[in-house]
Amino acid sequence: MEQLLAYFENIPTLHRSLILVGGITFFWILEGIVPLFHVSYRKWRHAMPNFFFTLTTIIVNFPLAFLLLQTSDWTIANSFGIINWLPEMPLWLYVLLGVLLLDLIGAYTAHLVEHKVKPLWMVHLVHHSDHNVDTTTANRHHPLESLIRYTFTLIGVFIVGAPVGIIMLYQSLSVVLSQFNHANISLPRKVDKALSWLIVSPDMHKVHHHFVLPYTDSNYGNIFSIWDRLFGTYMELEPEKITYGVDTFPDEKENSSIVGLLKQPFHKYRKPTTGE
């Protein structure tokens, strides 16, 4: 565990890039072998706006990374934060708790708030308006959402008191797990169900991308499924009943346009409907 933490404390930028690109490549290939839905769209054409937003996410986060590092250094130097206030524990437990709590604040809570606060929902809508969810959808976030998610992560680092190694481990797991649970892959139902007791599985997360409430407002988790089960936001729906997109923004052409998606948060809010 010490070696793992030391690696992530000093992880080269190249390795972080390889995690991002390697994950997309791996799950992209897997989608062609064991697809959940057999698609008729052109994958490259569908992926282009999603790749564009992947790039904007990197552009937004890269110059702000120093704030995460400075905040982390301050919490360690001042013994501040939840995991630094707890009694001494084995390193593996210290790391696990750090990642769990960062996932709670930086992913689950951020995601929940985006669904409950109307202006933030309009920003997050860009992610939900993909009519063909696959592994590239994982990084389909409006630049404003990248700032929102970054803010929650920064708050998480401060509250948790996470050292740099745990932050980088968390972010790496977050990238790969998001690519995994968005991927258009079909796992054996029992395997997916078993995974969903620990992590957010593909079938579990696809429910969140169903086009109407209450399913859209469920399964907010990114890495661990414990938070949805603990806070009562876990739901199930058979994959064959899932329809992707958002009922209030059904125009697939606009939802595939980079310009249209950049403008999407500034549309007038439309109340979503309920039902299957």
C-alpha positions as MATLAB code, in Angstrom:
seq = 'MEQLLAYFENIPTLHRSLILVGGITFFWILEGIVPLFHVSYRKWRHAMPNFFFTLTTIIVNFPLAFLLLQTSDWTIANSFGIINWLPEMPLWLYVLLGVLLLDLIGAYTAHLVEHKVKPLWMVHLVHHSDHNVDTTTANRHHPLESLIRYTFTLIGVFIVGAPVGIIMLYQSLSVVLSQFNHANISLPRKVDKALSWLIVSPDMHKVHHHFVLPYTDSNYGNIFSIWDRLFGTYMELEPEKITYGVDTFPDEKENSSIVGLLKQPFHKYRKPTTGE';
ca = [
       0.000    0.000    0.000;
       2.904    2.350    0.742;
       4.281    1.798   -2.762;
       0.867    2.385   -4.314;
       0.419    5.626   -2.415;
       3.958    6.756   -3.266;
       3.287    6.084   -6.954;
       0.148    8.230   -6.982;
       1.855   10.984   -5.001;
       4.283   11.389   -7.885;
       2.260   10.058  -10.809;
       3.627   11.499  -14.081;
       1.290   13.509  -16.281;
       1.911   10.967  -19.053;
       0.607    8.152  -16.853;
      -2.520   10.134  -15.988;
      -3.096   10.699  -19.707;
      -2.618    6.991  -20.383;
      -5.246    6.141  -17.760;
      -7.744    8.425  -19.512;
      -6.966    7.365  -23.076;
      -6.334    3.726  -22.201;
      -9.650    3.422  -20.397;
     -11.638    4.889  -23.280;
      -9.803    2.652  -25.767;
     -10.305   -0.517  -23.710;
     -14.027   -0.002  -23.125;
     -14.545    1.227  -26.713;
     -13.174   -2.112  -27.954;
     -15.199   -4.048  -25.369;
     -18.377   -2.305  -26.534;
     -17.850   -3.850  -29.952;
     -17.478   -7.335  -28.464;
     -20.246   -7.468  -25.841;
     -22.587   -4.516  -26.491;
     -25.588   -3.888  -24.257;
     -27.427   -2.184  -27.122;
     -26.610   -2.896  -30.761;
     -26.152    0.563  -32.182;
     -26.955    1.955  -35.607;
     -25.164    5.277  -35.157;
     -21.638    6.041  -36.335;
     -19.544    5.766  -33.211;
     -16.895    8.259  -34.299;
     -19.479   10.884  -35.231;
     -21.279   10.347  -31.936;
     -18.001   10.547  -30.018;
     -16.778   13.858  -31.431;
     -18.767   16.216  -29.141;
     -17.967   13.943  -26.204;
     -14.253   14.106  -27.010;
     -14.561   17.886  -27.318;
     -15.968   18.087  -23.791;
     -13.283   15.716  -22.549;
     -10.747   18.242  -23.833;
     -12.526   21.200  -22.205;
     -12.607   19.300  -18.902;
      -8.836   18.835  -19.077;
      -8.344   22.512  -19.983;
     -10.481   23.658  -17.038;
      -8.944   21.308  -14.469;
      -5.269   21.497  -15.406;
      -4.527   25.098  -14.321;
      -6.627   24.684  -11.166;
      -4.858   21.516   -9.999;
      -2.427   23.555   -7.897;
      -5.313   24.579   -5.608;
      -5.997   20.929   -4.836;
      -2.320   20.404   -4.025;
      -2.075   23.521   -1.873;
      -5.257   22.626    0.016;
      -4.005   19.077    0.549;
      -0.624   20.279    1.799;
      -2.313   22.680    4.237;
      -4.581   19.995    5.702;
      -1.642   17.622    6.248;
       0.569   20.323    7.741;
      -2.205   21.339   10.150;
      -3.583   17.833   10.827;
      -6.946   19.037    9.547;
      -9.730   16.907    8.087;
     -11.802   13.856    8.954;
      -9.200   11.162    8.268;
      -6.596   13.122   10.226;
      -8.860   13.448   13.281;
      -9.548    9.716   13.526;
      -7.459    7.408   15.743;
      -4.386    5.858   14.173;
      -5.316    3.090   11.756;
      -3.716    0.748    9.213;
      -2.601    2.523    6.046;
      -4.988    0.518    3.851;
      -7.944    1.696    5.945;
      -6.695    5.289    5.911;
      -6.524    5.205    2.104;
      -9.895    3.462    1.737;
     -11.659    5.972    3.972;
     -10.041    8.841    2.095;
     -11.212    7.564   -1.289;
     -14.696    6.726    0.057;
     -15.203   10.209    1.491;
     -13.835   11.982   -1.578;
     -16.264    9.916   -3.660;
     -19.118   10.943   -1.340;
     -18.383   14.673   -1.518;
     -16.741   15.107   -4.915;
     -18.993   12.771   -6.890;
     -22.207   11.674   -5.145;
     -23.023   14.967   -3.403;
     -21.987   17.071   -6.398;
     -24.167   14.950   -8.663;
     -27.151   15.049   -6.316;
     -26.962   18.842   -5.982;
     -26.768   19.242   -9.767;
     -30.065   17.389  -10.072;
     -31.813   19.334   -7.309;
     -30.731   22.923   -8.102;
     -32.370   24.099  -11.343;
     -29.535   26.242  -12.774;
     -27.043   23.455  -12.065;
     -29.367   20.904  -13.652;
     -29.406   22.976  -16.840;
     -25.610   22.778  -16.892;
     -25.583   19.046  -16.103;
     -28.181   18.500  -18.818;
     -25.400   18.335  -21.412;
     -24.319   15.032  -19.909;
     -27.848   13.599  -19.879;
     -28.822   14.681  -23.383;
     -26.700   11.968  -25.015;
     -29.091    9.662  -26.875;
     -26.497    6.898  -27.239;
     -24.707    6.450  -23.924;
     -21.323    4.771  -24.220;
     -17.886    5.059  -22.649;
     -17.252    8.455  -24.282;
     -20.321    9.854  -22.478;
     -18.405    9.607  -19.189;
     -16.517   12.825  -19.964;
     -19.350   14.705  -21.665;
     -19.546   17.672  -19.283;
     -20.121   21.328  -20.094;
     -17.123   23.512  -19.070;
     -19.317   25.099  -16.396;
     -19.973   21.661  -14.939;
     -16.243   20.975  -14.891;
     -15.923   24.032  -12.633;
     -18.793   22.855  -10.440;
     -17.328   19.355  -10.053;
     -13.894   20.831   -9.377;
     -15.335   23.010   -6.599;
     -16.925   20.022   -4.879;
     -13.682   18.050   -5.178;
     -11.763   20.944   -3.642;
     -14.251   21.106   -0.764;
     -13.903   17.343   -0.375;
     -10.111   17.546   -0.140;
     -10.453   20.229    2.555;
     -13.082   18.386    4.621;
     -11.472   14.965    4.291;
      -7.894   16.174    4.752;
      -6.684   13.971    1.930;
      -2.988   13.796    1.039;
      -1.927   14.110   -2.593;
      -1.507   10.352   -3.075;
      -5.118    9.666   -2.090;
      -6.393   12.522   -4.281;
      -4.604   11.183   -7.358;
      -5.724    7.618   -6.612;
      -9.308    8.819   -6.217;
      -9.239   10.804   -9.467;
      -7.736    7.880  -11.389;
     -10.369    5.476  -10.046;
     -13.067    8.034  -10.784;
     -12.025    8.315  -14.443;
     -11.849    4.554  -15.036;
     -15.025    3.674  -13.111;
     -16.972    6.383  -14.934;
     -15.798    5.032  -18.287;
     -16.740    1.535  -17.122;
     -20.242    2.299  -15.859;
     -21.110    4.397  -18.926;
     -19.762    1.817  -21.384;
     -22.269    0.168  -23.699;
     -21.364   -3.317  -22.476;
     -23.492   -6.246  -21.415;
     -22.295   -8.159  -18.388;
     -24.081  -11.317  -17.187;
     -26.983  -10.037  -15.095;
     -25.811  -11.820  -11.941;
     -22.274  -10.462  -12.336;
     -23.541   -6.900  -12.799;
     -25.849   -7.259   -9.796;
     -23.021   -8.595   -7.627;
     -20.725   -5.740   -8.665;
     -23.432   -3.204   -7.882;
     -23.222   -4.070   -4.180;
     -19.725   -2.593   -4.123;
     -19.208   -0.329   -7.126;
     -21.439    1.421   -9.634;
     -21.989   -1.169  -12.354;
     -23.040   -0.469  -15.964;
     -26.636   -1.636  -15.500;
     -26.942    0.376  -12.293;
     -25.741    3.611  -13.833;
     -27.711    3.215  -17.065;
     -30.886    3.536  -14.963;
     -29.752    7.066  -14.118;
     -29.694    7.886  -17.855;
     -33.311    6.795  -18.425;
     -35.124    9.754  -19.957;
     -37.835   10.342  -17.347;
     -38.247   10.693  -13.595;
     -37.946    9.177  -11.076;
     -35.139    7.163  -12.667;
     -33.161   10.216  -13.767;
     -32.992   11.234  -10.097;
     -31.432    8.009   -8.874;
     -28.100    6.155   -8.794;
     -25.912    9.231   -8.444;
     -22.778    7.325   -7.422;
     -19.602    7.204   -9.465;
     -17.191    4.766   -7.801;
     -19.004    3.220   -4.826;
     -22.662    2.196   -4.802;
     -22.873    2.401   -0.997;
     -23.977    6.037   -1.020;
     -27.072    5.429   -3.169;
     -28.069    2.473   -1.023;
     -27.391    4.347    2.211;
     -29.263    7.531    1.246;
     -32.193    5.849   -0.518;
     -31.424    6.960   -4.063;
     -30.814    3.462   -5.447;
     -33.231    2.232   -8.139;
     -33.393   -0.652  -10.585;
     -34.834   -0.895  -14.087;
     -34.403   -3.646  -16.648;
     -31.914   -2.572  -19.351;
     -34.371   -3.328  -22.143;
     -36.755   -0.690  -20.730;
     -34.153    2.082  -20.693;
     -34.398    4.972  -23.139;
     -31.527    7.450  -23.097;
     -31.823   11.220  -23.239;
     -34.014   13.783  -21.466;
     -37.727   14.073  -22.150;
     -37.678   17.885  -22.079;
     -34.841   18.151  -24.630;
     -35.627   15.489  -27.236;
     -33.909   17.039  -30.281;
     -31.143   14.544  -31.035;
     -29.618   16.763  -33.727;
     -29.159   19.679  -31.321;
     -27.974   17.285  -28.629;
     -25.226   16.114  -30.991;
     -24.030   19.612  -31.883;
     -21.109   21.109  -29.973;
     -22.487   24.633  -30.429;
     -25.967   23.512  -29.400;
     -24.613   21.774  -26.294;
     -22.551   24.800  -25.270;
     -25.757   26.872  -25.400;
     -27.896   24.256  -23.648;
     -27.492   25.536  -20.045;
     -28.957   28.869  -21.110;
     -32.265   27.497  -22.392;
     -35.387   28.205  -20.395;
     -35.887   25.576  -17.694;
     -38.501   22.958  -18.543;
     -40.040   20.808  -15.862;
     -39.379   17.083  -16.461;
     -42.185   14.554  -16.451;
     -42.624   11.407  -14.415;
     -43.221    7.851  -15.588;
     -41.700    5.016  -17.569;
];
